[in-house]
Amino acid sequence: MSLRTLQLDCYDYSTSTHAPILHRKKMFLAEDYPGYEMFAELTDAERQELLALVELAEEKTLEKLRAQAALRRIGQVFPKLAESA
């Protein structure tokens, strides 16, 4: 809901590759809520999973950057090869 316009907008992220993630679920609950521990455990598990995904994405990005840098170096050493590509 927009507080400026007081209009409610609905979004469907079911097919999105970058759906928003509701993290820190336990922050929305009082510590004496009966299901608090379950949400705290879920939040912590999801956080660990997300950190692993971020590390993997960073690793793949670094691999791509290294490959691009290697190709640039090859292009500098062999300029004719780079021009024909």
Secondary structure, 3 states (H helix, E strand, C coil): CCCCCCCCCCCCCCCCCCCCCCCCHHHHCCCCCCCHHHHHHHHHHHHHHHHHHHHHHHHHHHHHHHHHHHHHHHHHHCHHHHHHC
